[in-house]
Amino acid sequence: MTYRDARFGPRIGQYMGKPIYKSIETPEGRYEFDRIASYSDDGYPLDQLAGNEIMYPEGVVYRKRA
């Protein structure tokens, strides 16, 4: 996914100084904010994401909607 092609919905908060958007629309589909990812020693492991989820920015998880 390229974020330069994304359209961001309204800001609904922030996490670690980065915005949390209600939704992100990309050519691949619409993603809605789901949760804050779990942090480990090295950052935010990607293995905590399901196949229909993305993390943007680091630590903020969005889930693809139908």
C-alpha positions in Angstrom: 0.0 0.0 0.0 1.3 3.4 -0.8 0.1 6.1 1.6 0.5 8.9 -0.9 -2.6 7.5 -2.6 -4.5 7.3 0.6 -7.4 9.6 1.7 -7.6 10.1 5.5 -10.9 10.5 7.4 -11.3 12.8 10.3 -8.8 12.8 13.1 -10.3 11.1 16.2 -7.2 11.3 18.4 -3.5 10.9 18.6 -1.0 8.3 19.8 2.7 9.2 20.6 2.2 12.5 18.8 0.9 10.9 15.6 -2.7 11.3 14.4 -5.3 8.6 14.6 -7.8 8.8 11.8 -11.3 7.3 11.9 -10.6 5.7 8.5 -8.1 5.5 5.7 -9.2 4.9 2.1 -6.7 3.4 -0.3 -6.9 1.7 -3.8 -6.9 -1.6 -1.9 -10.0 -0.7 0.2 -11.3 1.2 3.3 -9.7 0.6 6.6 -11.2 1.8 10.0 -9.3 2.4 13.2 -9.4 -0.7 15.4 -6.8 -0.4 18.2 -3.4 0.5 19.4 -0.8 -2.3 18.8 1.1 -4.0 21.6 4.6 -2.7 22.0 7.6 -5.0 22.7 11.3 -4.3 23.2 12.0 -3.7 19.5 8.8 -1.9 18.6 5.5 -3.1 17.2 5.8 -6.7 15.9 3.9 -7.2 12.7 2.8 -10.7 13.6 0.1 -9.2 15.7 -1.7 -8.0 12.6 -4.3 -10.2 10.8 -4.3 -10.4 7.1 -7.0 -7.7 6.8 -5.1 -5.2 9.0 -2.5 -2.5 8.5 -0.4 -0.4 10.9 -0.2 3.3 10.1 1.5 5.2 11.7 3.6 2.9 13.8 1.5 1.5 16.6 -2.0 2.4 15.2 -3.9 -0.6 13.7 -6.7 -0.3 11.1 -8.9 -3.1 9.9 -10.2 -3.5 6.4 -14.0 -3.1 6.0 -16.2 -4.6 3.4 
